[in-house]
Amino acid sequence: MTTGTPFDRHERAALQFSGGKDSLSLVYLLRPYWSRLTVYHIDAGDLLPEVREIVDMAEGMVPDFRRIETDAAAWAAVAGLPSDLVPTTSTPAGMAMGMGRRLLTDRYTCCAANLMLPMHERMLADGVTLAIRGTKRADLPRLPAVSGDTSLGYELWLPLQDWSHAEVFEYLRAVDAPICRVYEHQVNAPECARCTAWWSEGRAAYLSRYHPDLYEKYQARLALVAAELVPHWQTLLKEMSDGRV
């Protein structure tokens, strides 16, 4: 790496490490700066075993590795299972009126409560002024923040901001880093193995093949979500068809 990086203007730098391919690439990419870097990892209590192996490996590599533990399952038991669709009947207001049977919450609220906010609050408490993430433009239709953003109370640096998924995998192979088995089947590794949201990640097929015990628990939780959604979907289809000649 060349001189003139954001490290030159910060004394407290942090890498947000999920155990996924992008943050693992940053562990290797930032090797010259390990002595000036704290690696933070959020464990919400539901990592895939193979992702946990990557996390454990990284912890053994870097000098300063800090785990932050949350409990997504306990949180969901109170706030509701995460879902990509949330009917009004399953919101707190709907439940208060007796319109739903189970509280649901949107996926971003769950991720914020169990992943993003605990990470953010811990870094602020530790006096971090530079936060490094593996987020890329290829990950989202639009990045909510880009390198140089300071709105969260620290400078954000996205070294992989303009990398493609293929370039990340190419780099990992070049430095002889382990590539988690999950990437043989999908482009992103789930933060929580049995999350009932983020349906497009396609975890069902993967869990069924490699983790049948987790698959059964995942399907049982999906069934609870589906029980809240299906009546609304059926009502919508009926409303769309009624009155047609």
Secondary structure, DSSP 8 states (H G I E B T S, - for coil): --S--GGGG-S-EEEE--SSHHHHHHHHHTGGGGGGEEEEEEE-S---HHHHHHHHHHHHHSS-EEEEE--HHHHHHHH-EEES---GGGSHHHHHTT--SS-EEEHHHHHIIIIIHHHHHHHHHTT--EEE----GGGSSS-SS-TT--TTSSEEE-TTTT--HHHHHHHHHHTT----GGGGT-SS--SSTT-SS-GGG-HHHHHHHH-HHHHHHHHHHHHHHHHHHHHHHHHHHHHHHTT--
